[in-house]
Amino acid sequence: MGKIKHAIAGEVVQGPYNSAKHNVLSFGLENDITVRLANGLKAFDPKIDDVDTITICGMGGHLIADILDADLEKLTDISTLILQPNNGERTLRQWLQDHQFKISHEKIMSENDKIYEIIVAQPCHASYQLSQDELVFGPILMTEKSTIFNHKWQSELKANQAILAKIPESSPDKRQEFEARIAKIKEVLHASK
């Protein structure tokens, strides 16, 4: 990986498209970045545009997976996906596994009290299987267990414990579901690196 030679920025809504165009012009990057009004991967044509990396950021993992699904044929010559889901990370990791994109890097970071996960994947042309824990926690993130990872999952633990406390004893299935989630989070947090 290195610096990009040229970028195509796609925006599906006119307002953000106008803002992106303005920002590109104001920073003098019009020769480096082309802004297009388009939905998802429709922003580029693989027969015309030399695209080898796709980045989709700032939306849920379900929507990112839907965007990739909508134009699967455009992924044929892609060497790298850089994805930043705001939620639904498990769904996105499952999609990557199902479509033979192997996760090569993961990063978890915090900005303005929000936690973001970044997932980098490449086509692997062979099937592979992530465990349920790896799908939920991230195969690399759960191994590295950074301070931010621990903070995220401590918060999730507290949230699940608060929900469990409100579930009546008359709902044993629901209680069992949350007890299992809590036990799994504790197990992952306390497993040695």
Protein Blocks (a to p, Z undefined) as FASTA:
>chain_A
ZZdfbdcdddfbfklmmmmmmmmmmnopmmmpccdddehjllpcfklmccfbdcdehiaf
klmmmmmmmmmmlmmmpcbdcdddfbhklmmmmmmmmnopacfbdcdddeehiacddddd
ddehiacdddfklmmnopklmmnopaklmmmmmmmmmmmmmmmmmpcfklmmlmmmmmmm
mmmmmmmmmpcZZ
